[in-house]
Amino acid sequence: MVSKVVVEDLSRDLIEILGTQYDIDPRFFRHLINDHLYYNTRDPWAELPPLLSEMATWDFMTFSFLRARHYHDEASWNEVERQSGMFNVLRRLDSDRCRVRLHRWDSPSAGVALARSKVAMWSPQSSEASPRIVVILVDPTTTTGEQVWAGLGEGYGPLSMHDVSLPKRTLVGASTHFTPDDLRRIAHDTRFAGAPMINIVLREWLRVTQYMDTVLGNLLWEFEKPHWGEHAPELDHSMKKLSPWQRNILNYRGMVDSSLSCLSASPHFDSSRPHDQFRKALQPDFERAAKRLQPIQHHIETMADGLSSMTAIEDARRATLAAEQSIGLTFLSILAPIFLPLNFVTSFFSMSSDLSLSNSTFGLFFVLGMPLTLATVFIVGRSQDSVGTWLRESRRAGEDNRPIENREQQQIQEHTVQIRPGATRYNQYITTAAKHSEPPGAQP
């Protein structure tokens, strides 16, 4: 006789009832409640990673995973946030900024979020004569939103034309769905009662990795558009889409690695027992999910390097345009000491009507204007150490900023070298974007 207890949305009363009735290790409940990606230095609830030798003595296992769910509009997003806030155990939603309309074929207000979830199973070793018990803890499922690519009957064995009983969309419904083969195996090993639950974890991880590939593919498509990079806001927009994945990918890999550690450290059983064979078949699926996250992380890092290089090139282009505009200001500053004294003399003469009637006004203008202009230029030149040095510095500044194409090509070469090996495709994106970002009138 095997008794299976499935608990949804763990509460304080359930912890006391189950812990008192079955003498359950309190770490079983604590590991399910904990959902912190990082801790502050003074947090008293921080948990250190346990030793594998210590985990081998535990009679429980905990698995963390993500659930990719799609929301049609802003109202459904707000509703799922409200429902998540009402759970007894806090579960956060990791928005991937798809609500900024990453998918152009979707509605502008639609979006996808990755809901963090956990499941846990407690099954102590017992003799054949004693009653056997299995306790499974799962998180609630929100009623708003739906699974991304919610396939029908995936991973539930061969299908036929006859009526079959498919598991429900909630974690509780799927965790209690057993095939006749599962029931026969549970009679030999109670831990096999967690097989449907662990299969859910594996399928959700494969679903999330597939969704990550889709999102990164859309971002790559934005990079390859001919007009991408012409405006600086496009760079910022793409960086905002990529930054959540760059920030959370290490945490997601840590979740899978933690599940692998839990499986590898679980107590070993006789290889002839069904559960041991299932556990050996289970570990490769987690390793498969971990291997799929490795190229995704490398892809994210490569795209981040390409965006950083493009941002640097955009900054260099704007600095070049600003320097080109400063050349005109330099010439204006040179002409000002020449024309300001002449303008002063003209205004001075216009104050008297007798001078305008005199025949010697023209010569008098140059007699007074030229010495005043030379004196002004001399004073300005002395303030800059010498007129020659001042003119040479102005000329040198103009020569340094004149060859815009050569300076941009040098920036492209410098930032292309900084990209790690394996990112050769992004060299093409950087060069293409730099060509489209040339100022009007530039020659190829």
Backbone hydrogen bonds, N-H to C=O, Kabsch-Sander energy under -0.5 kcal/mol:
donor,donor_aa,acceptor,acceptor_aa,energy
3,S,132,R,-2.6
5,V,134,V,-3.3
6,V,4,K,-0.5
7,V,5,V,-0.5
7,V,136,I,-3.0
9,D,138,V,-1.7
15,I,11,S,-1.9
16,E,12,R,-1.9
17,I,13,D,-2.5
18,L,14,L,-2.8
19,G,15,I,-2.3
20,T,16,E,-1.9
21,Q,17,I,-2.4
22,Y,18,L,-2.5
23,D,19,G,-1.0
28,F,25,D,-1.8
29,F,25,D,-0.5
29,F,26,P,-0.6
30,R,26,P,-2.0
31,H,27,R,-2.5
32,L,28,F,-0.7
33,I,29,F,-1.9
34,N,30,R,-2.3
43,D,40,N,-1.5
46,A,43,D,-1.0
55,M,51,L,-2.3
56,A,52,L,-1.5
57,T,54,E,-1.3
58,W,55,M,-1.2
61,M,121,M,-2.1
63,F,119,V,-2.9
65,F,117,S,-2.3
67,R,115,A,-1.8
68,A,66,L,-0.5
69,R,67,R,-0.6
69,R,113,A,-2.4
70,H,146,E,-3.5
71,Y,111,G,-3.1
77,W,73,D,-1.5
78,N,74,E,-2.3
79,E,75,A,-2.0
80,V,76,S,-2.2
81,E,77,W,-1.8
82,R,78,N,-1.8
83,Q,79,E,-2.5
84,S,80,V,-2.4
85,G,81,E,-1.7
86,M,82,R,-0.7
86,M,83,Q,-0.9
87,F,84,S,-1.2
90,L,88,N,-0.6
94,D,92,R,-0.5
94,D,114,L,-2.8
95,S,93,L,-1.0
96,D,112,V,-1.0
100,V,97,R,-1.5
101,R,98,C,-1.1
102,L,98,C,-1.1
104,R,102,L,-0.8
106,D,103,H,-1.4
110,A,107,S,-1.2
111,G,71,Y,-2.3
113,A,69,R,-2.1
114,L,94,D,-2.1
115,A,67,R,-2.6
115,A,113,A,-0.7
116,R,92,R,-1.9
116,R,114,L,-0.5
117,S,65,F,-2.5
119,V,63,F,-2.1
120,A,137,L,-2.1
121,M,61,M,-2.4
122,W,135,V,-2.9
123,S,59,D,-2.2
132,R,1,M,-1.4
134,V,3,S,-2.4
135,V,122,W,-2.5
136,I,5,V,-3.3
137,L,120,A,-2.6
138,V,7,V,-2.7
139,D,118,K,-0.5
146,E,70,H,-1.8
148,V,68,A,-2.1
150,A,147,Q,-0.8
151,G,149,W,-1.8
153,G,151,G,-0.6
156,Y,153,G,-1.1
166,L,164,V,-0.8
174,A,170,T,-2.3
175,S,171,L,-2.1
176,T,172,V,-1.0
177,H,174,A,-1.0
178,F,176,T,-0.7
183,L,179,T,-2.0
184,R,180,P,-1.8
185,R,181,D,-1.9
186,I,182,D,-2.3
187,A,183,L,-1.3
188,H,184,R,-0.6
188,H,185,R,-0.8
189,D,185,R,-2.1
192,F,189,D,-1.3
193,A,190,T,-2.1
194,G,191,R,-1.7
195,A,192,F,-1.6
198,I,194,G,-2.5
199,N,195,A,-2.3
200,I,196,P,-1.6
201,V,197,M,-1.7
202,L,198,I,-2.2
203,R,199,N,-2.5
204,E,200,I,-2.5
205,W,201,V,-2.0
206,L,202,L,-2.2
207,R,203,R,-2.1
208,V,204,E,-2.5
209,T,205,W,-2.5
210,Q,206,L,-1.9
211,Y,207,R,-2.1
212,M,208,V,-2.5
213,D,209,T,-2.1
214,T,210,Q,-1.7
215,V,211,Y,-2.5
216,L,212,M,-2.7
217,G,213,D,-2.0
218,N,214,T,-1.9
219,L,215,V,-2.2
220,L,216,L,-2.4
221,W,217,G,-1.9
222,E,218,N,-1.6
223,F,219,L,-1.6
224,E,220,L,-1.6
225,K,221,W,-0.6
225,K,222,E,-0.7
228,W,225,K,-1.6
230,E,227,H,-1.5
234,E,231,H,-1.0
235,L,231,H,-0.8
235,L,232,A,-0.7
236,D,232,A,-1.7
237,H,233,P,-2.3
238,S,234,E,-2.3
239,M,235,L,-2.2
240,K,236,D,-2.0
241,K,237,H,-1.3
242,L,238,S,-1.8
243,S,239,M,-2.3
246,Q,242,L,-2.2
247,R,243,S,-2.1
248,N,244,P,-1.9
249,I,245,W,-1.8
252,Y,248,N,-2.3
253,R,249,I,-2.2
254,G,250,L,-1.9
255,M,251,N,-1.6
256,V,252,Y,-1.6
257,D,253,R,-2.6
258,S,254,G,-2.1
259,S,255,M,-1.7
260,L,256,V,-2.2
261,S,257,D,-2.4
262,C,258,S,-2.0
263,L,259,S,-2.0
264,S,260,L,-2.7
265,A,261,S,-1.9
266,S,263,L,-0.8
273,R,270,D,-1.9
277,Q,273,R,-1.5
278,F,274,P,-2.2
279,R,275,H,-3.0
280,K,276,D,-2.0
281,A,277,Q,-1.6
282,L,278,F,-1.4
283,Q,279,R,-1.8
285,D,281,A,-0.5
285,D,282,L,-0.7
286,F,282,L,-1.4
287,E,283,Q,-2.4
288,R,284,P,-2.1
289,A,285,D,-1.9
290,A,286,F,-2.3
291,K,287,E,-2.4
292,R,288,R,-1.8
293,L,289,A,-1.2
294,Q,290,A,-0.9
296,I,292,R,-0.9
297,Q,293,L,-2.4
298,H,294,Q,-2.2
299,H,295,P,-2.5
300,I,296,I,-2.4
301,E,297,Q,-2.4
302,T,298,H,-2.3
303,M,299,H,-2.4
304,A,300,I,-2.3
305,D,301,E,-2.1
306,G,302,T,-2.1
307,L,303,M,-2.3
308,S,304,A,-2.4
309,S,305,D,-2.4
310,M,306,G,-2.3
311,T,307,L,-2.4
312,A,308,S,-2.1
313,I,309,S,-2.2
314,E,310,M,-2.3
315,D,311,T,-2.3
316,A,312,A,-2.3
317,R,313,I,-2.4
318,R,314,E,-2.3
319,A,315,D,-2.2
320,T,316,A,-2.2
321,L,317,R,-2.3
322,A,318,R,-2.2
323,A,319,A,-2.3
324,E,320,T,-2.1
325,Q,321,L,-1.9
326,S,322,A,-1.6
327,I,323,A,-0.9
327,I,324,E,-0.5
328,G,324,E,-0.7
329,L,325,Q,-1.2
330,T,326,S,-1.9
331,F,327,I,-2.0
332,L,328,G,-2.0
333,S,329,L,-2.1
334,I,330,T,-1.4
335,L,331,F,-2.4
336,A,332,L,-1.8
338,I,335,L,-0.7
339,F,335,L,-2.2
340,L,336,A,-2.2
342,L,338,I,-0.8
343,N,339,F,-2.5
344,F,340,L,-2.1
345,V,341,P,-2.3
346,T,342,L,-2.3
347,S,343,N,-2.2
348,F,344,F,-2.1
349,F,345,V,-2.5
350,S,346,T,-1.8
351,M,347,S,-0.5
351,M,348,F,-0.9
352,S,349,F,-1.6
356,S,352,S,-0.6
357,L,353,S,-0.7
357,L,354,D,-0.6
358,S,354,D,-0.7
358,S,355,L,-0.6
361,T,358,S,-0.8
364,L,360,S,-2.2
365,F,361,T,-2.1
366,F,362,F,-1.3
367,V,363,G,-2.2
368,L,364,L,-2.1
369,G,365,F,-2.8
370,M,366,F,-1.9
372,L,368,L,-1.3
373,T,369,G,-2.5
374,L,370,M,-2.8
375,A,371,P,-2.5
376,T,372,L,-2.0
377,V,373,T,-2.7
378,F,374,L,-2.4
379,I,375,A,-2.3
380,V,376,T,-2.5
381,G,377,V,-2.7
382,R,378,F,-2.5
383,S,379,I,-1.8
384,Q,380,V,-1.0
384,Q,381,G,-0.5
385,D,382,R,-1.6
386,S,384,Q,-1.6
390,W,386,S,-2.0
391,L,387,V,-2.5
392,R,388,G,-2.7
393,E,389,T,-2.5
394,S,390,W,-1.9
395,R,391,L,-2.6
396,R,392,R,-2.8
397,A,393,E,-2.1
398,G,394,S,-1.8
399,E,395,R,-2.1
400,D,396,R,-2.2
401,N,397,A,-1.3
402,R,398,G,-0.7
404,I,402,R,-1.8
407,R,403,P,-1.6
408,E,404,I,-2.3
409,Q,405,E,-2.4
410,Q,406,N,-2.1
411,Q,407,R,-2.0
412,I,408,E,-2.3
413,Q,409,Q,-2.1
414,E,410,Q,-2.3
415,H,411,Q,-2.3
416,T,412,I,-2.0
417,V,413,Q,-1.7
418,Q,414,E,-0.9
419,I,415,H,-0.6
419,I,416,T,-0.8
423,A,420,R,-1.4
426,Y,423,A,-0.9
427,N,423,A,-0.7
427,N,424,T,-0.7
428,Q,424,T,-0.9
429,Y,425,R,-1.2
430,I,426,Y,-2.6
431,T,427,N,-2.4
432,T,428,Q,-2.5
433,A,429,Y,-2.6
434,A,430,I,-2.2
435,K,431,T,-2.0
436,H,432,T,-1.8
437,S,433,A,-1.0
438,E,435,K,-1.2
442,A,439,P,-1.7
